[in-house]
Amino acid sequence: MVRIFEWLDSSELCNIARVCRRFESVIWNPALWKIIKIKGEENSGDRAIKTILRRLCGQTRNGACPGVERVLLADGCRLTDKGLQLLSRRCPEITHLQIQNSVTITNQALSDLVTKCTNLQHLDITGCAQITCININPGLEPPRRLLLQYLDLTDCASICDAGIKVIARNCPLLVYLYLRRCIQVTDAGLKFIPNFCIALRELSVSDCTSVTDFGLYELAKLGATLRYLSVAKCDQVSDAGLKVIARRCYKLRYLNARGCEAVSDDSINVLARSCPRLRALDIGKCDVSDAGLRALAESCPNLKKLSLRNCDMITDRGIQCIAYYCRGLQQLNIQDCQISIEGYRAVKKYCKRCIIEHTNPGFC
């Protein structure tokens, strides 16, 4: 029964516990509560966490639930400071925490959490609008650094350069960092990332409109460690910044420069020569032509995903080059491009498994 119940999320387990006493005794087996997953706007995160931990912690002498490793609140289920502080006290061994869009969470409650939950490695606080930094409470224990490897701060609009400095200094083991739509972050904040987070492999600053080429010059110091970079809709990024990234981060596998209209064939040529391991590229709405596509096709034959949406200088000739050289292509976006049936057929001929996104009703 335990192995069957492992397939259910926490809300479903709580409902099934009401069926009969036998089910109830099985449901509250600690083996089923390594992961607490609650979703839906109809569920109060605070009430659900309190109810679950009351049952689980009642089985231990010290009132803690060391068996709980992951807590995930999603799809509108929100937590407040009260619920987060309860988690900090009762679940000291958690390694993964997701509390998306919990808009009332404050810095103090988050500091309590990272101070007490010393094994925390994965933190997703997307949309927690009041958070400005992640710091360890002073005086509670000897100074230490956090073990966080994954941090998602998407839509944390209060995060600024000073907060990035504190986060980078406290989280030197970061491998994945997402700052999408952190609109107060500028080049001044980005310079702290390579200074402290030397193991960083993935970074997104998409929609951070204050980021410019100077920020990319700083990020290029990450060198060969960086594999994933998104500067989508950073409209102050140009060829100059991307060329520095391409030359120094030569093991790059994914680059998203969608909406960077100052990016042209000039940087795409450098990218193609410098980053032969490239697997995914989004240059939608960039100033790229067939010449850039040819360079890309000849130097990056292992390309799997390519988006050229709104690239109005692209013609069938460029698409035919991509199709001929990149035969392992799996996804191609040519929406709002001036591509005829000839270009479409070339992709179908050479890239057998490619899914083509387009807006031409004549393609079939």
Disulfide bonds with the S-S distance in Angstrom:
Cys57-Cys65 2.39
